Amino acid sequence: MKSVGIIISTYNNPKWLEKTLWGYLNQTYSDFELIIADDGSGEETKNLIESYKKHYFPQLKHVWHEDKGFRKTRILNQAVIAANSEYLIFTDHDCIPRNDFIETHVRYAQEAYMLSGGYFRLPMSISTCITKEDVDSQKIFNISELKGRGLKNGWKSTKLVRSAAFTSFMNFITPAKATWNGCNSSVWKKDVIAVNGFNENMRYGGEDREFGERLFNLGIKSKQIRYSAICLHLDHARPYKRPELIEQNKQIRKEVKKNKIIQTLHGINHWLET
C-alpha cells in the first residue's frame, strides 16, 4: 500500500467529530492522510479542526462549502479531489474507529475490490459520556465495559469480539450484503474517478448505496469486513431525513440497476475540469 487517505464527512457536530478524531490519534497504522469533508459547518467545527491540525495532524485538509442543505455527495467529491492518496477510506464524524481500523482496511485492500464495513451503534447515554481516556485506552471497545455503562446485551455485540478466527468466520456467514456503507467503506481513488464519483443530485437516504452499485456495474467486487473493521457509532438525530427525497433516491437507484449505469452525469468531472 503506497498511500492511504481517510475522508471523514461532517456537519455541525464538533463534539462527535472530536471523539472520532481521538480514534485516529490511536491508530496502529499511522501513515495516513486525513481529509475532513465538511458540508457547511460553522465556526466551532472550523476552530476544532484548526486546533487538531496545529497539535496533531499537520497535513490535515479541511474541505468546506457553504451550508445549503444536505449536500454530502458534493463535498465528498471535492474531498476526493483534495486527497493525494491512492486508496481512500470513507467514514463519518460520528464513528469512532478502533485502533486497528486503518490497519484492517489496508490489510484487506485489493485491486478491483471495495471493502464493506459497518458499525456498532451506541445509545445516547453512552455516546455523550465517552472521554478521550476511554478511546486512548481502547476500553470503550470492550463489551464488558459497555455493559457496565448500561448497554443491553444482544447478538450485535459479537462485532466487538477481537479474534481473527472468529471475525473471519462471522464475515463469511453474515447475511448482510457487502454493499458500500458511507460510514465504513474503502476503495481505490482511481475507481472513484472511473464512476465519476458521487451523484450530487442525491440527498440523504441511499446515496452511498447508489455509489456502490455503480462500482459494481464497473466490475468492482466487494469484500465483507463488518466484523473486522470496527467503529462505534454515536447516537444523533437526523433532521435532514425527508421521505420525498428518499423516494427520489430510490428511483435513481432503480435506474442505475436497470440500465447498469457506471458514471453518474452529476459527479466529480465538473470539479476536475475547473
HELIX and SHEET records of a PDB file:
HELIX    1   1 PRO A   14  TYR A   24  1                                  11    
HELIX    2   2 GLU A   43  HIS A   55  1                                  13    
HELIX    3   3 LYS A   72  ALA A   82  1                                  11    
HELIX    4   4 PHE A  101  TYR A  108  1                                   8    
HELIX    5   5 MET A  124  SER A  127  1                                   4    
HELIX    6   6 LYS A  132  SER A  137  1                                   6    
HELIX    7   7 LYS A  139  PHE A  141  5                                   3    
HELIX    8   8 ILE A  143  GLY A  148  1                                   6    
HELIX    9   9 TRP A  155  LEU A  160  5                                   6    
HELIX   10  10 ALA A  164  ILE A  173  1                                  10    
HELIX   11  11 LYS A  189  ALA A  194  1                                   6    
HELIX   12  12 GLU A  207  LEU A  218  1                                  12    
HELIX   13  13 PRO A  243  LYS A  258  1                                  16    
HELIX   14  14 ASN A  269  LEU A  272  1                                   4    
SHEET    1   A 7 LYS A  61  TRP A  64  0                                        
SHEET    2   A 7 GLU A  33  ASP A  38  1                                        
SHEET    3   A 7 VAL A   4  THR A  10  1                                        
SHEET    4   A 7 TYR A  87  ASP A  92  1                                        
SHEET    5   A 7 ASN A 184  TRP A 188 -1                                        
SHEET    6   A 7 TYR A 113  SER A 116 -1                                        
SHEET    7   A 7 LYS A 221  GLN A 224  1                                        
SHEET    1   B 3 CYS A  95  PRO A  97  0                                        
SHEET    2   B 3 CYS A 231  HIS A 233 -1                                        
SHEET    3   B 3 PHE A 120  ARG A 121  1                                        
END                                                                             
